[in-house]
Amino acid sequence: MARPLIQLALDSLDNATTFKLATLAAPYVDILEIGTPNIKANGLPLVKELKRKFPNKLLLVDLKTMDAGEYEAAPFYEAGADICTVLGVSGLPTIAGVIKAANKYNAEVQVDLINVPDKAGCARESAKLGAQIIGVHTGLDAQAAGQTPFADLNLVAKLGLPVRISVAGGIKQATAQQVARSGAGIVVVGAAIYGAPSPADSAREIRELIEAA
């Protein structure tokens, strides 16, 4: 199994903070994610600037598209996004629209299973449409209620789909290896890096743990 990619969630609304954190963590992560609040606040210019500053990193824009898939996603792919996200609850026509936009720009789509009742069914149908990544995602509100992404990760991993599985939801040093060993192709880390006294040291530690797994 190939080493999982490490994705850093950049959730600050302040661009200077975003660029500083990305610079500190860049040697140890593979994907820079512009989080949903961040992209809503800062838009296409931030996509273009991050792509200019970090051309060798994959750039994920967490749009969480819910409607008008192709129309909404296309400008972000054109601006430099390598991956955009669409909500699984949006329905197959919207997912197909984002996939159409991604194909035009030789990019990828992640279908986010947050709040999807039938996660296995959505994952299967999304893979059939051509989605490359299935996102297992326990949101902040669910985390606050004590939920974790591990049961959903195991469910999707057992499907054996020709996709990478991205896992997000409070992942930190203590759980990074469990996620990697459970079949994740992308490990998403947020607060464990950006909330650490030394984001660079934390990112390096998580990379070492995942490589050891």
C-alpha positions as CSV (number, residue, x, y, z in Angstrom):
1,M,0.0,0.0,0.0
2,A,1.3,3.5,-0.9
3,R,1.9,5.9,1.9
4,P,-1.3,8.0,2.4
5,L,-1.1,11.6,1.4
6,I,-1.3,14.2,4.2
7,Q,-3.7,17.1,3.7
8,L,-3.5,20.3,5.8
9,A,-6.7,22.1,6.4
10,L,-6.2,25.9,6.1
11,D,-9.2,27.2,7.9
12,S,-8.2,30.7,8.9
13,L,-10.0,33.6,7.3
14,D,-6.8,35.7,7.4
15,N,-4.7,35.3,4.3
16,A,-1.4,36.2,6.0
17,T,-2.1,33.4,8.6
18,T,-2.9,31.0,5.8
19,F,0.3,31.6,3.9
20,K,2.4,31.5,7.0
21,L,0.9,28.1,8.1
22,A,1.2,26.7,4.6
23,T,4.9,27.7,4.4
24,L,5.7,26.1,7.7
25,A,3.9,22.8,7.0
26,A,4.7,22.5,3.2
27,P,7.8,20.3,3.6
28,Y,5.7,17.7,5.4
29,V,2.3,17.7,3.7
30,D,1.1,16.8,0.2
31,I,-2.2,18.6,-0.2
32,L,-3.1,22.2,0.9
33,E,-6.8,22.5,1.6
34,I,-8.6,25.8,1.5
35,G,-11.3,25.1,4.0
36,T,-14.9,26.1,3.4
37,P,-15.0,29.2,5.6
38,N,-11.7,30.3,4.1
39,I,-12.8,29.9,0.5
40,K,-16.1,31.7,1.2
41,A,-14.3,34.6,2.7
42,N,-11.4,34.9,0.2
43,G,-12.5,33.3,-3.0
44,L,-10.7,32.8,-6.3
45,P,-7.8,35.2,-5.6
46,L,-6.6,32.9,-2.7
47,V,-6.7,29.9,-5.0
48,K,-4.6,31.6,-7.6
49,E,-2.1,32.9,-5.0
50,L,-1.6,29.6,-3.2
51,K,-1.1,27.8,-6.5
52,R,1.5,30.4,-7.4
53,K,3.3,30.1,-4.1
54,F,3.1,26.3,-3.8
55,P,3.1,24.9,-7.4
56,N,4.3,21.5,-6.3
57,K,1.5,20.9,-3.8
58,L,-1.9,19.6,-4.7
59,L,-4.5,22.2,-3.9
60,L,-8.0,21.2,-2.7
61,V,-10.8,23.7,-2.5
62,D,-13.4,22.6,0.0
63,L,-16.4,24.0,-1.8
64,K,-18.9,21.5,-0.4
65,T,-21.0,22.1,-3.5
66,M,-24.7,21.5,-3.1
67,D,-26.2,22.6,-6.4
68,A,-25.1,23.8,-9.9
69,G,-22.1,21.5,-9.8
70,E,-20.4,22.3,-13.1
71,Y,-21.1,26.0,-12.9
72,E,-19.9,26.4,-9.4
73,A,-16.7,24.2,-9.6
74,A,-15.4,25.2,-13.0
75,P,-14.0,28.7,-12.0
76,F,-12.0,27.1,-9.2
77,Y,-10.5,24.4,-11.4
78,E,-9.6,27.1,-13.9
79,A,-7.9,29.1,-11.1
80,G,-5.7,26.2,-10.2
81,A,-7.6,23.8,-7.9
82,D,-6.5,20.2,-8.3
83,I,-9.4,18.9,-6.3
84,C,-12.9,20.3,-5.4
85,T,-15.4,18.8,-3.1
86,V,-19.1,18.2,-3.6
87,L,-21.5,17.0,-1.0
88,G,-22.8,13.5,-1.4
89,V,-26.3,14.7,-0.2
90,S,-26.4,17.0,-3.3
91,G,-27.5,14.1,-5.5
92,L,-25.9,12.4,-8.5
93,P,-26.7,15.1,-11.1
94,T,-24.8,17.7,-9.1
95,I,-21.9,15.3,-8.4
96,A,-21.8,14.5,-12.2
97,G,-21.6,18.2,-12.9
98,V,-18.5,18.7,-10.7
99,I,-17.0,15.6,-12.4
100,K,-17.6,17.1,-15.8
101,A,-15.9,20.4,-14.8
102,A,-12.9,18.4,-13.3
103,N,-12.5,16.4,-16.4
104,K,-12.3,19.6,-18.5
105,Y,-9.3,20.7,-16.4
106,N,-7.7,17.3,-15.9
107,A,-8.5,17.6,-12.2
108,E,-10.2,15.5,-9.5
109,V,-13.4,15.4,-7.5
110,Q,-13.9,14.5,-3.9
111,V,-17.4,13.4,-2.8
112,D,-18.0,14.3,0.9
113,L,-20.1,11.8,2.7
114,I,-20.9,14.1,5.6
115,N,-24.6,13.6,6.7
116,V,-25.2,11.1,3.9
117,P,-27.7,8.5,5.2
118,D,-26.6,5.7,2.8
119,K,-22.8,6.2,2.7
120,A,-22.1,2.9,1.0
121,G,-24.6,3.5,-1.7
122,C,-23.4,7.1,-2.3
123,A,-19.8,6.0,-2.5
124,R,-20.6,3.2,-5.0
125,E,-22.6,5.5,-7.3
126,S,-20.1,8.3,-7.1
127,A,-17.3,6.0,-8.1
128,K,-19.4,4.8,-11.1
129,L,-19.7,8.4,-12.2
130,G,-16.0,8.8,-12.1
131,A,-15.2,10.5,-8.7
132,Q,-11.6,9.8,-7.7
133,I,-11.9,10.5,-4.0
134,I,-14.5,9.6,-1.4
135,G,-14.4,11.8,1.7
136,V,-15.2,10.3,5.1
137,H,-15.9,13.3,7.2
138,T,-16.9,13.9,10.7
139,G,-17.6,17.6,11.0
140,L,-16.8,19.9,13.9
141,D,-20.3,19.8,15.4
142,A,-20.3,16.0,15.3
143,Q,-16.9,15.8,16.8
144,A,-18.1,18.0,19.6
145,A,-20.8,15.4,20.2
146,G,-18.2,12.7,20.5
147,Q,-18.3,11.2,17.0
148,T,-15.3,9.9,15.1
149,P,-14.8,8.9,11.5
150,F,-13.5,5.4,12.1
151,A,-16.7,3.4,11.6
152,D,-17.4,5.2,8.4
153,L,-13.8,4.7,7.2
154,N,-14.1,0.9,7.8
155,L,-17.4,0.8,6.0
156,V,-16.2,2.5,2.9
157,A,-12.8,0.7,2.9
158,K,-14.6,-2.6,2.8
159,L,-16.4,-1.7,-0.4
160,G,-13.1,-2.1,-2.4
161,L,-13.9,0.8,-4.7
162,P,-11.3,2.1,-7.2
163,V,-11.0,5.4,-5.4
164,R,-8.9,7.0,-2.7
165,I,-10.5,7.5,0.7
166,S,-10.0,10.8,2.4
167,V,-10.6,10.9,6.2
168,A,-11.2,14.0,8.2
169,G,-12.4,14.5,11.7
170,G,-10.2,15.5,14.6
171,I,-7.2,13.4,13.4
172,K,-4.1,13.9,15.5
173,Q,-0.8,12.2,16.4
174,A,-2.6,9.6,18.6
175,T,-4.9,8.5,15.7
176,A,-2.9,9.1,12.5
177,Q,-1.5,5.6,12.3
178,Q,-4.9,4.0,13.0
179,V,-6.3,6.0,10.1
180,A,-3.5,5.0,7.8
181,R,-3.7,1.4,8.6
182,S,-7.5,1.4,8.1
183,G,-7.3,2.1,4.4
184,A,-7.2,5.9,4.1
185,G,-5.5,7.3,1.0
186,I,-5.6,10.8,2.3
187,V,-5.3,11.8,6.0
188,V,-6.7,15.3,6.7
189,V,-5.2,17.2,9.6
190,G,-6.3,20.5,10.9
191,A,-6.1,21.7,14.5
192,A,-3.4,19.1,15.4
193,I,-1.1,21.2,13.1
194,Y,-2.4,24.7,13.1
195,G,-3.2,24.7,16.8
196,A,0.2,23.3,17.8
197,P,2.9,25.4,19.4
198,S,5.1,24.5,16.4
199,P,3.0,23.7,13.4
200,A,6.1,22.6,11.5
201,D,7.2,20.1,14.2
202,S,3.6,18.8,14.5
203,A,3.4,18.3,10.7
204,R,6.7,16.5,10.7
205,E,5.7,14.2,13.5
206,I,2.5,13.3,11.8
207,R,4.3,12.5,8.6
208,E,6.8,10.3,10.4
209,L,4.0,8.4,12.2
210,I,2.2,7.8,8.9
211,E,5.3,6.7,7.1
212,A,6.1,4.3,10.0
213,A,2.5,2.9,9.8
